[in-house]
Amino acid sequence: MTDPTTLAAWDHRHLWHPFTQMTDWLVDDPLIIAEAEGSMLVDVDGRRYLDGVSSLWCNLHGHRHPALDAALAAQAGRVAHTTLLGLASPPSIELARALVGVVPAGLTRVFYSDAGATAVEVALRIALQYQQLRGATDRTRFASLVEGYHGDTLGAVGVGYSETFHRFVARAVAPAVRLTPPHVFRWLRGMDAEGALAAALADAERTLAEHGPGLAAVIVEPLVQGAAGMWVHPPAYLGALRELARRQGALFIADEVATGFGRTGRMFACEHAGITPDLMCLGKGISGGYLPLAATLATEEVFEAFLAPYEEFRAFFHGHTYTGNALACAVGLASLRLFDDEQTLARLGPKIARLHERLATDVAYLPHVGEVRQQGIMVGIELVQERPTRAPYPPAARIGQRVVRAARARGVVLRPLGNTIVLMPPLAIRPAELDELVDVTRDAIVEATGA
Ligand SMILES: Cc1ncc(COP(=O)(O)O)c(C=O)c1O
């Protein structure tokens, strides 16, 4: 391996990091991760760090899991990649069948791509074409939640506008119809949870009725709006949106890129509301956090709308070079098997409860913690300058980054969302590591906020 000092210099000279103000990056030594094991990352100097955000919300069973490594090596010994355009491959077939076995009943078809954003693009395009194919030619718009996030490709940006992330492209994309979710802390201030739910449902009903005939689909992050700062909404809201979409003749798209594969405490967030969407987007954890892979699942009814003689050109003309990559699918299949073999979800329950308890006793009381939001193993800790008024820290205070820096000095890797500190460790995190995660988060908040 190239020596650490040279690597750092080359990084500064040649890389452009995602979601990163490079002015800040270039004055700092980069943390360069060379190895990992379980929930621990190891840098080029041999220092160890707890992976507190599971490598951006995707690692499930830990790094270098023997079963996943073996599946990867075995597939590499056969073939790394062949196309799904005109050909099929054993791993993509087997994973599709396995996925259909675990997603909400009624989703029967799997269309692969390579990132959460592309899974969303696929869903949006399927919805548009589906509506056109059935003669609903006016249905060309989408509805989504305020501060929803669905990825960074232009279609996904249109349905997921966030002021900070997307302002430079906002005018170049088709804006979605916005629904206000029942988020009490910021959007429906002064209301209790019940009042906020009633207000959000009334807003959804009114807005969807107004725009219904023009809607191709309603898209939501079910239960947790991750990138918004881990905003949690009740299952009743999700269930109601699903019904409202159906009533308006719009498809319902569940973007489970972040919430899928156990993060909410169940395999998929939709299960909490007992719903089956028309389309479901999967990414991140689908390969256990090993390789870029994503999938869009559809019901048979949606799929059948595309069937016709070739010359009618009703086919779904969409795809990517690495669609259904064999290495990624082989690891994805092994990852799904681990859920059974290691009883991942059953063992996760007590960890979620422990996390809840520890956050309540050790973090929630801190003077600059405005709110602690948790759903399953997904946590957002919103920091505020003033608790009574909920006044946010100004961006120049870089409070999230300061907490992250303080955590890193204590051996934990975190990544903030603005002023919200995110905790989302691998599902397989050990109880002692979970305690360490909370201890370090508390200490880092205390140091960064000076209180
Ligand atoms: C709900 C949701 N959808 C889509 C995406 C985009 O996924 P990717 O970064 O793999 O494109 C994300 C990423 O955080 C997400 O949270």
The ligand as an SDF file (V2000), in Angstrom:
LIG
                    3D

 16 16  0  0  0  0  0  0  0  0999 V2000
  -34.6120    7.3480    1.2780 C   0  0  0  0  0  0  0  0  0  0  0  0
  -33.4500    7.4570    0.3510 C   0  0  0  0  0  0  0  0  0  0  0  0
  -33.6480    7.2970   -0.9620 N   0  0  0  0  0  0  0  0  0  0  0  0
  -32.6330    7.3580   -1.8480 C   0  0  0  0  0  0  0  0  0  0  0  0
  -31.3540    7.6000   -1.4230 C   0  0  0  0  0  0  0  0  0  0  0  0
  -30.2420    7.6900   -2.4240 C   0  0  0  0  0  0  0  0  0  0  0  0
  -29.4350    6.5730   -2.3490 O   0  0  0  0  0  0  0  0  0  0  0  0
  -28.0080    6.5900   -3.0780 P   0  0  0  0  0  0  0  0  0  0  0  0
  -27.1500    7.5120   -2.2750 O   0  0  0  0  0  0  0  0  0  0  0  0
  -27.5530    5.1640   -2.9940 O   0  0  0  0  0  0  0  0  0  0  0  0
  -28.2330    7.0580   -4.4620 O   0  0  0  0  0  0  0  0  0  0  0  0
  -31.0970    7.7690   -0.0550 C   0  0  0  0  0  0  0  0  0  0  0  0
  -29.7280    8.0160    0.4170 C   0  0  0  0  0  0  0  0  0  0  0  0
  -29.4840    8.3820    1.5350 O   0  0  0  0  0  0  0  0  0  0  0  0
  -32.1750    7.6980    0.8510 C   0  0  0  0  0  0  0  0  0  0  0  0
  -31.9940    7.8850    2.1610 O   0  0  0  0  0  0  0  0  0  0  0  0
  1  2  1  0
  2  3  1  0
  2 15  2  0
  3  4  2  0
  4  5  1  0
  5  6  1  0
  5 12  2  0
  6  7  1  0
  7  8  1  0
  8  9  2  0
  8 10  1  0
  8 11  1  0
 12 13  1  0
 12 15  1  0
 13 14  2  0
 15 16  1  0
M  END
$$$$
